[in-house]
Amino acid sequence: MKFKADIDVMPLEALLDPQGKAVTNSMSNLGLPEISGVRIGKHITLFVEAKDKSAAEAKVDEACKKLLCNEIMEYYKFSVNEA
């Protein structure tokens, strides 16, 4: 079976996010002072062949831990659905 995974990788809350800080500061300059606390991360989509959803989730989790996310500085969450 073929599955599609949607993965969100974000910086840990305890760490500084320079990109998010720069965007937050720019919001006032753009006339949007109501917007604050911007955090910048990445969104990844991929397809995986697996016998079932559970096996697909295990493969996506492994990919996140081994390559897609630096768990020292980031956390991730994902969803897997049939493609």
VOROLUM-153390 format. One record per residue (C-alpha): residue number from 1; residue in one letter; z negated, x negated, y. Coordinates in Angstrom, 3 decimals, always signed. Layout:
REM VOROLUM-153390
  seq  type        pz        px        py
  NUM     A         Z         X         Y
...
END
This chain:
REM VOROLUM-153390
  seq  type        pz        px        py
    1     M    +0.000    +0.000    +0.000
    2     K    +0.592    -1.066    +3.577
    3     F    -2.132    -0.799    +6.201
    4     K    -2.243    -1.390    +9.947
    5     A    -5.291    -3.044   +11.484
    6     D    -6.317    -2.815   +15.129
    7     I    -8.742    -5.588   +16.038
    8     D   -10.708    -6.041   +19.261
    9     V   -12.230    -9.455   +19.988
   10     M   -14.629    -9.735   +22.919
   11     P   -16.888   -12.447   +24.343
   12     L   -20.530   -12.118   +23.366
   13     E   -22.559   -10.232   +25.974
   14     A   -24.918   -13.191   +26.456
   15     L   -22.054   -15.494   +27.465
   16     L   -20.299   -15.779   +30.791
   17     D   -16.817   -14.281   +31.020
   18     P   -14.996   -16.147   +33.828
   19     Q   -11.862   -13.996   +33.561
   20     G   -13.895   -10.807   +33.666
   21     K   -15.897   -12.108   +36.626
   22     A   -12.697   -12.947   +38.543
   23     V   -11.258    -9.483   +37.874
   24     T   -14.550    -7.820   +38.853
   25     N   -14.570    -9.745   +42.149
   26     S   -10.944    -8.765   +42.821
   27     M   -11.689    -5.066   +42.444
   28     S   -13.427    -4.914   +45.838
   29     N   -10.468    -6.654   +47.464
   30     L    -8.195    -3.995   +45.959
   31     G   -10.276    -1.148   +47.348
   32     L   -11.985    -0.418   +44.019
   33     P   -15.631    -1.420   +44.612
   34     E   -16.784    +1.214   +42.098
   35     I   -15.496    -0.943   +39.229
   36     S   -17.853    -3.641   +37.970
   37     G   -18.852    -5.508   +34.845
   38     V   -15.312    -6.235   +33.659
   39     R   -15.126    -8.142   +30.337
   40     I   -11.807    -9.570   +29.160
   41     G   -11.021    -9.900   +25.457
   42     K    -8.024    -9.591   +23.194
   43     H    -6.491    -6.858   +21.069
   44     I    -4.682    -7.809   +17.876
   45     T    -2.613    -5.608   +15.572
   46     L    -1.433    -6.684   +12.159
   47     F    -0.195    -5.254    +8.891
   48     V    -1.673    -6.026    +5.497
   49     E    -0.572    -5.201    +1.950
   50     A    -3.502    -4.195    -0.261
   51     K    -4.272    -1.961    -3.247
   52     D    -6.562    +0.290    -1.163
   53     K    -8.249    +0.621    +2.227
   54     S   -11.362    -1.222    +1.121
   55     A    -9.331    -4.254    +0.010
   56     A    -7.369    -4.161    +3.276
   57     E   -10.607    -4.105    +5.290
   58     A   -11.902    -7.095    +3.321
   59     K    -8.727    -9.083    +4.078
   60     V    -8.845    -8.196    +7.787
   61     D   -12.516    -9.172    +7.962
   62     E   -11.703   -12.496    +6.293
   63     A    -8.839   -13.133    +8.744
   64     C   -11.146   -12.422   +11.683
   65     K   -13.827   -14.773   +10.405
   66     K   -11.431   -17.590    +9.472
   67     L    -8.954   -17.516   +12.364
   68     L    -8.905   -14.631   +14.834
   69     C   -12.454   -14.812   +16.174
   70     N   -14.795   -17.649   +17.133
   71     E   -18.081   -16.048   +16.094
   72     I   -20.078   -18.580   +18.120
   73     M   -18.628   -17.128   +21.339
   74     E   -17.044   -13.794   +20.343
   75     Y   -17.589   -10.677   +18.284
   76     Y   -14.993    -8.417   +16.726
   77     K   -14.524    -4.895   +15.475
   78     F   -11.546    -3.369   +13.742
   79     S   -10.118    -0.239   +12.227
   80     V    -7.711    -0.064    +9.292
   81     N    -5.377    +2.866    +8.641
   82     E    -2.442    +3.517    +6.347
   83     A    +0.804    +2.395    +7.943
END
